[in-house]
Amino acid sequence: MKEVQGLSTAFGKVIAKIRAKRGISQEQLAEAIDSTNVYISLLENGLRKPSLNAMILIADSLSVQPDKLVQSVVELLKQNTSEKTGIK
């Protein structure tokens, strides 16, 4: 299956930004989704791909609708693509 370039990195940046804005530590987010801060760190650094289950749990823990989380990721991907190509 074809992979969307930069998806993991964009997802990580979005959740890191929302988490920081909410004043939630990686440890607190990890606890909320019954995971580890290492997993959250790997996600935020684009080194792991979240499952759909993880995405929904993270969105809920960050008080964000899952569709809004996905929309933010897609918008960041579009922004990154237009910056690389110069096309907007």
Rosetta silent file (secondary structure, phi, psi, omega in degrees, C-alpha in Angstrom):
SEQUENCE: MKEVQGLSTAFGKVIAKIRAKRGISQEQLAEAIDSTNVYISLLENGLRKPSLNAMILIADSLSVQPDKLVQSVVELLKQNTSEKTGIK
SCORE:     score description
SCORE:     0.000 S_00000001
   1 L     0.000  140.336  177.883    0.000    0.000    0.000 S_00000001
   2 L   -66.825  145.438 -178.524    1.202    3.485   -0.827 S_00000001
   3 L  -114.057  139.477  177.584    2.221    5.617    2.163 S_00000001
   4 L   -75.538  121.121 -179.281    1.507    9.311    2.685 S_00000001
   5 L   -65.245  130.462  174.891    4.853   11.089    2.964 S_00000001
   6 L    80.691    5.411 -176.453    5.336   12.895    6.260 S_00000001
   7 H   -62.160  -47.819 -178.449    2.156   11.592    7.864 S_00000001
   8 H   -62.800  -41.057  179.902    3.795   10.304   11.058 S_00000001
   9 H   -65.249  -44.417  179.655    5.803   13.501   11.466 S_00000001
  10 H   -63.540  -44.126  178.743    2.753   15.706   10.915 S_00000001
  11 H   -59.682  -45.234 -179.960    0.668   13.690   13.373 S_00000001
  12 H   -60.618  -43.093  179.350    3.430   13.942   15.966 S_00000001
  13 H   -63.883  -40.893 -179.112    3.751   17.697   15.560 S_00000001
  14 H   -65.189  -47.963 -177.859    0.011   18.194   15.873 S_00000001
  15 H   -68.914  -34.582  177.821   -0.398   16.143   19.047 S_00000001
  16 H   -62.932  -42.610 -179.371    2.712   17.706   20.611 S_00000001
  17 H   -65.194  -46.187 -179.621    1.336   21.190   19.934 S_00000001
  18 H   -65.077  -43.848 -179.176   -2.116   20.389   21.309 S_00000001
  19 H   -59.422  -46.750 -179.488   -0.661   18.591   24.322 S_00000001
  20 H   -64.189  -41.162  179.195    1.601   21.537   25.162 S_00000001
  21 H   -61.412  -34.465 -179.561   -1.248   24.007   24.663 S_00000001
  22 H   -83.887   -7.567 -179.426   -3.355   22.016   27.128 S_00000001
  23 L    72.506   31.685 -178.454   -0.494   21.870   29.648 S_00000001
  24 L  -105.508  131.555  177.807   -0.417   18.068   29.588 S_00000001
  25 L   -79.205  163.402  174.665    2.888   16.220   29.961 S_00000001
  26 H   -59.305  -38.675  179.635    3.832   13.210   27.852 S_00000001
  27 H   -62.875  -42.259  179.611    3.534   11.142   31.019 S_00000001
  28 H   -65.960  -41.795  178.219   -0.002   12.392   31.677 S_00000001
  29 H   -64.967  -43.265  178.780   -1.083   11.691   28.118 S_00000001
  30 H   -59.033  -44.727  179.363    0.497    8.248   28.249 S_00000001
  31 H   -62.470  -40.017 -178.495   -1.325    7.464   31.484 S_00000001
  32 H   -63.698  -30.545 -179.176   -4.623    8.669   30.009 S_00000001
  33 L  -104.765    9.860  179.350   -4.340    6.222   27.101 S_00000001
  34 L    59.348   52.138 -179.824   -2.812    3.419   29.206 S_00000001
  35 L  -136.053 -157.243 -179.658    0.551    3.592   27.438 S_00000001
  36 L  -122.068  157.731  176.894    4.060    4.877   28.139 S_00000001
  37 H   -66.661  -24.758  176.306    5.726    8.246   27.772 S_00000001
  38 H   -64.299  -43.342  177.874    8.246    6.523   25.460 S_00000001
  39 H   -61.555  -44.809  179.379    5.383    5.683   23.066 S_00000001
  40 H   -62.118  -42.761  178.250    4.126    9.283   23.182 S_00000001
  41 H   -61.385  -43.918  178.343    7.655   10.542   22.535 S_00000001
  42 H   -62.209  -40.632  176.787    8.041    8.193   19.564 S_00000001
  43 H   -62.719  -49.053 -175.920    4.712    9.399   18.152 S_00000001
  44 H   -65.035  -25.502  178.375    5.584   13.054   18.633 S_00000001
  45 L   -94.199    6.935  176.484    8.922   12.556   16.905 S_00000001
  46 L    71.649   20.136 -177.157    7.306   10.806   13.956 S_00000001
  47 L   -96.912   -7.464  175.976    9.040    7.515   14.705 S_00000001
  48 L  -134.177  149.214  175.697    5.858    5.489   15.268 S_00000001
  49 L   -99.839  127.343  179.615    2.589    5.286   13.387 S_00000001
  50 L   -77.359  146.716  171.550   -0.476    5.431   15.619 S_00000001
  51 L   -76.991  166.069  176.303   -3.229    2.899   15.263 S_00000001
  52 H   -60.182  -39.113  177.951   -6.768    4.156   14.773 S_00000001
  53 H   -59.945  -46.789  179.490   -7.451    3.115   18.363 S_00000001
  54 H   -63.070  -41.297  179.627   -4.500    5.187   19.623 S_00000001
  55 H   -60.398  -43.025 -179.217   -5.595    8.191   17.555 S_00000001
  56 H   -68.128  -42.734  177.981   -9.078    8.104   19.043 S_00000001
  57 H   -63.441  -42.062  178.876   -7.786    7.677   22.600 S_00000001
  58 H   -64.028  -47.578  178.817   -5.290   10.510   22.139 S_00000001
  59 H   -56.419  -47.597  179.899   -7.922   12.826   20.663 S_00000001
  60 H   -61.204  -43.432 -178.818  -10.273   12.085   23.558 S_00000001
  61 H   -67.137  -26.875  178.482   -7.500   12.612   26.117 S_00000001
  62 L   -94.997    5.856 -179.503   -6.617   15.951   24.523 S_00000001
  63 L    57.392   43.987  178.135  -10.299   16.982   24.387 S_00000001
  64 L  -125.339  138.374  174.799  -10.239   17.191   20.597 S_00000001
  65 L   -66.032  136.758 -179.356  -12.738   15.599   18.228 S_00000001
  66 H   -53.378  -38.740  179.707  -10.953   12.852   16.221 S_00000001
  67 H   -66.456  -33.010  177.752  -12.033   14.430   12.925 S_00000001
  68 H   -70.791  -36.073  176.847  -10.536   17.768   13.986 S_00000001
  69 H   -62.888  -48.102  179.054   -7.281   16.034   14.895 S_00000001
  70 H   -62.673  -42.039  179.212   -7.139   14.391   11.473 S_00000001
  71 H   -60.170  -41.404  178.580   -8.067   17.686    9.794 S_00000001
  72 H   -63.502  -39.133  178.322   -5.181   19.433   11.575 S_00000001
  73 H   -65.279  -45.458  179.924   -2.776   16.736   10.384 S_00000001
  74 H   -62.623  -41.927  178.782   -4.010   17.021    6.786 S_00000001
  75 H   -61.998  -40.983  177.829   -3.705   20.815    6.892 S_00000001
  76 H   -65.529  -40.403  176.900   -0.111   20.543    8.142 S_00000001
  77 H   -60.672  -44.404  178.652    0.697   18.041    5.392 S_00000001
  78 H   -62.948  -42.490  179.270   -0.737   20.413    2.776 S_00000001
  79 H   -61.736  -45.339  179.955    1.218   23.322    4.245 S_00000001
  80 H   -64.288  -38.614  179.660    4.452   21.306    4.197 S_00000001
  81 H   -66.618  -43.198 -179.272    3.817   20.192    0.614 S_00000001
  82 H   -68.313  -32.337  177.696    3.151   23.725   -0.610 S_00000001
  83 H   -67.292  -38.309 -179.485    6.299   24.986    1.135 S_00000001
  84 H   -71.735  -37.281 -175.505    8.411   22.327   -0.593 S_00000001
  85 H   -95.914  -17.553 -176.224    6.926   22.870   -4.029 S_00000001
  86 L    79.571    6.198  179.953    6.183   26.566   -3.806 S_00000001
  87 L  -100.332  133.383  178.138    2.586   25.797   -4.857 S_00000001
  88 L  -122.202    0.000    0.000   -0.277   27.040   -2.711 S_00000001
